[in-house]
Amino acid sequence: MEPRSALQKTLTLGAAERGLRLNGGFHPTPEDGLHPDIKTVVLLSPAANFWQVFTASHEYQGALPDPMDRWSRRTIGRWACELGGKAYFPFTTDPIRPFFSWALRSGRAWASPVTLLVDDTNGLMSSFRGAIGLRETLDFDAGSRPCEGCEAPCTGACPVGALTVDGYDVPRCIDYLRDNPSSACRLHGCQVRLSCPVSTAPKPEHAQFHMAVFVR
């Protein structure tokens, strides 16, 4: 996504320094329940150097739980303060922030045939570490839905049929991962997500980190 303003260029560079990338944004309405001064919400996804940045952090190297969420709070939270904005996170519960619908509103992500978010940069590996609400109004270029013309290999990629066009059977998925610690899903990441032609496979240790958190 090419920067469209000086502020967007600053944000793009700042995100890259933190192992993140801008992944679109939207203009909130009063129904969103955000502070009325917030004119733009910028969504932040992991960049190609995210794992390198994260594993160098004291959160990763420490022994406290939820290191990635704590890293996100510190990194994005401090950056939001520097920008005079407000940080939001997909893992908070009070209040819950609707990142799925926020992503759809950004014009940079879409619902895939298996309902998971898909974007034109990371495919079904699309994810968000947080967002920053800004007092400035920024506009972002829309992307192109990668599912158009795709043969949808994601619809038949799950080895146990837990994730299909009919929905996501989370307990079945977790049971399989727990019972099969040497499976491709457990060692390399969700095979449905990786089946997307646009997806970029994470480092094995990165995939295993997420899978360990998911099944705990």
C-alpha positions as CSV (number, residue, x, y, z in Angstrom):
1,M,0.0,0.0,0.0
2,E,1.6,3.2,-1.2
3,P,1.4,6.2,1.3
4,R,-1.0,8.9,0.1
5,S,0.2,11.6,2.5
6,A,3.1,12.7,4.5
7,L,1.5,11.3,7.7
8,Q,0.8,8.0,6.0
9,K,4.5,7.8,5.0
10,T,5.5,8.5,8.6
11,L,3.1,5.8,9.8
12,T,4.4,3.4,7.2
13,L,8.0,3.9,8.3
14,G,7.0,3.8,12.0
15,A,5.2,0.6,11.6
16,A,8.1,-1.1,9.7
17,E,10.5,-0.1,12.6
18,R,8.1,-2.0,14.9
19,G,7.8,-5.1,12.8
20,L,4.3,-4.1,11.6
21,R,2.6,-2.8,8.5
22,L,-0.4,-0.6,7.8
23,N,-3.3,-2.8,6.6
24,G,-5.9,-0.2,5.7
25,G,-8.2,1.8,7.9
26,F,-11.6,3.3,8.2
27,H,-13.5,6.3,9.4
28,P,-15.5,5.5,12.5
29,T,-19.1,6.6,13.0
30,P,-20.8,7.4,16.3
31,E,-22.2,3.8,16.4
32,D,-18.7,2.5,16.8
33,G,-18.6,4.0,20.3
34,L,-15.1,5.4,20.0
35,H,-14.0,8.8,21.2
36,P,-15.5,11.5,18.9
37,D,-12.1,13.0,18.3
38,I,-11.0,9.8,16.5
39,K,-11.3,10.4,12.7
40,T,-9.4,7.4,11.4
41,V,-8.7,4.0,12.7
42,V,-5.5,2.5,11.2
43,L,-5.2,-1.3,11.3
44,L,-1.8,-2.9,12.0
45,S,-0.7,-6.3,10.8
46,P,2.5,-8.3,11.3
47,A,5.2,-7.4,8.7
48,A,7.8,-9.7,7.2
49,N,10.2,-8.8,10.0
50,F,7.7,-9.2,12.8
51,W,9.0,-12.5,14.2
52,Q,12.6,-11.1,14.3
53,V,11.4,-8.0,16.2
54,F,9.2,-9.9,18.6
55,T,11.7,-12.5,19.5
56,A,14.2,-9.8,20.4
57,S,11.8,-8.4,22.9
58,H,11.9,-8.8,26.7
59,E,8.3,-10.1,26.5
60,Y,9.3,-13.0,24.4
61,Q,12.5,-13.8,26.3
62,G,10.7,-13.5,29.7
63,A,8.6,-16.1,31.5
64,L,5.3,-14.3,31.9
65,P,2.2,-15.5,30.0
66,D,0.8,-14.0,26.8
67,P,4.1,-12.5,25.6
68,M,2.8,-11.5,22.1
69,D,-0.2,-9.7,23.5
70,R,1.9,-7.9,26.1
71,W,4.4,-6.9,23.4
72,S,1.5,-5.6,21.3
73,R,0.1,-3.5,24.2
74,R,3.5,-2.0,24.9
75,T,4.6,-1.4,21.3
76,I,1.4,-0.2,19.8
77,G,0.2,1.5,23.0
78,R,3.3,3.7,23.3
79,W,3.2,4.5,19.6
80,A,-0.4,5.6,19.9
81,C,0.5,7.9,22.7
82,E,3.4,9.4,20.7
83,L,0.9,10.1,17.9
84,G,-1.7,11.6,20.2
85,G,-4.1,8.7,19.4
86,K,-5.7,5.7,21.0
87,A,-4.7,2.0,20.8
88,Y,-7.1,-0.8,20.3
89,F,-6.5,-4.5,20.4
90,P,-8.2,-7.7,19.1
91,F,-7.6,-9.6,22.3
92,T,-9.3,-7.3,24.8
93,T,-12.6,-8.3,26.2
94,D,-13.7,-5.2,28.1
95,P,-14.7,-3.8,25.6
96,I,-14.4,-6.3,22.7
97,R,-13.2,-4.6,19.6
98,P,-14.8,-6.0,16.4
99,F,-11.6,-6.4,14.3
100,F,-13.3,-8.7,11.9
101,S,-15.8,-6.1,10.9
102,W,-13.2,-3.3,11.1
103,A,-11.1,-5.2,8.6
104,L,-14.0,-5.7,6.2
105,R,-14.7,-1.9,6.4
106,S,-11.0,-1.1,5.6
107,G,-11.3,-2.3,2.0
108,R,-8.2,-4.3,2.5
109,A,-9.6,-7.6,3.8
110,W,-12.6,-9.8,2.9
111,A,-14.4,-12.9,4.1
112,S,-12.9,-16.0,2.4
113,P,-14.9,-19.1,1.2
114,V,-14.1,-20.6,4.6
115,T,-15.2,-17.4,6.4
116,L,-11.7,-16.5,7.7
117,L,-10.3,-13.1,6.8
118,V,-8.2,-12.9,3.6
119,D,-6.2,-10.0,2.3
120,D,-4.2,-9.4,-0.8
121,T,-0.9,-9.3,0.9
122,N,-0.9,-12.2,3.3
123,G,-3.8,-14.2,2.0
124,L,-5.5,-16.4,4.7
125,M,-2.5,-15.6,7.0
126,S,-4.2,-12.2,7.5
127,S,-4.1,-11.1,11.1
128,F,-3.9,-8.0,13.2
129,R,-1.9,-7.1,16.3
130,G,-3.8,-3.9,17.0
131,A,-5.0,-0.6,15.6
132,I,-4.5,3.1,16.3
133,G,-7.2,5.7,16.3
134,L,-6.0,9.0,15.0
135,R,-7.4,12.6,15.2
136,E,-6.5,13.1,11.6
137,T,-8.6,12.0,8.6
138,L,-6.6,9.6,6.3
139,D,-7.8,7.8,3.2
140,F,-6.5,4.5,2.1
141,D,-6.5,2.8,-1.3
142,A,-8.8,-0.2,-1.5
143,G,-7.2,-3.6,-2.4
144,S,-8.3,-6.4,-4.7
145,R,-10.0,-9.5,-3.2
146,P,-7.7,-12.4,-4.0
147,C,-10.5,-14.9,-4.0
148,E,-11.7,-13.7,-7.4
149,G,-10.9,-16.4,-9.9
150,C,-9.3,-18.6,-7.3
151,E,-10.1,-22.3,-7.3
152,A,-10.4,-22.1,-3.5
153,P,-8.1,-24.8,-2.4
154,C,-8.9,-23.7,1.2
155,T,-12.2,-25.4,1.1
156,G,-10.7,-28.9,1.1
157,A,-7.4,-28.4,2.8
158,C,-8.3,-29.2,6.4
159,P,-7.1,-32.7,7.2
160,V,-10.0,-33.4,9.6
161,G,-12.7,-31.3,8.0
162,A,-12.8,-28.9,10.9
163,L,-12.6,-25.8,8.7
164,T,-14.7,-25.8,5.6
165,V,-17.4,-23.7,3.8
166,D,-19.8,-25.1,6.4
167,G,-18.0,-23.3,9.2
168,Y,-15.3,-23.8,11.8
169,D,-15.5,-26.7,14.3
170,V,-13.0,-25.2,16.8
171,P,-13.1,-28.1,19.4
172,R,-12.5,-30.7,16.6
173,C,-9.6,-28.6,15.4
174,I,-8.0,-28.4,18.8
175,D,-8.5,-32.1,19.5
176,Y,-6.7,-32.9,16.3
177,L,-3.8,-30.6,17.1
178,R,-3.5,-32.0,20.6
179,D,-3.6,-35.6,19.4
180,N,-1.2,-35.0,16.5
181,P,1.7,-32.9,17.7
182,S,3.8,-33.9,14.7
183,S,1.1,-33.0,12.1
184,A,1.8,-30.5,9.4
185,C,-0.7,-28.1,11.0
186,R,1.1,-28.2,14.3
187,L,4.6,-27.9,12.9
188,H,4.1,-25.5,10.0
189,G,0.7,-23.8,10.6
190,C,-2.9,-24.2,9.6
191,Q,-3.0,-26.1,6.3
192,V,-6.2,-24.2,5.3
193,R,-4.5,-20.9,5.8
194,L,-1.4,-22.0,4.0
195,S,-3.3,-23.5,1.0
196,C,-4.2,-19.9,-0.1
197,P,-2.0,-19.0,-3.1
198,V,-1.4,-15.6,-1.6
199,S,-0.4,-16.8,1.9
200,T,3.2,-16.6,2.9
201,A,4.3,-19.5,5.2
202,P,5.6,-18.3,8.6
203,K,8.9,-19.5,10.0
204,P,8.3,-23.0,11.7
205,E,9.0,-21.6,15.1
206,H,6.5,-18.8,14.5
207,A,3.8,-21.2,13.5
208,Q,4.5,-23.5,16.4
209,F,4.3,-20.6,18.8
210,H,0.8,-19.7,17.7
211,M,-0.3,-23.3,17.7
212,A,1.0,-23.9,21.2
213,V,-1.0,-20.9,22.4
214,F,-4.1,-22.0,20.5
215,V,-4.3,-25.5,22.0
216,R,-3.2,-24.7,25.6
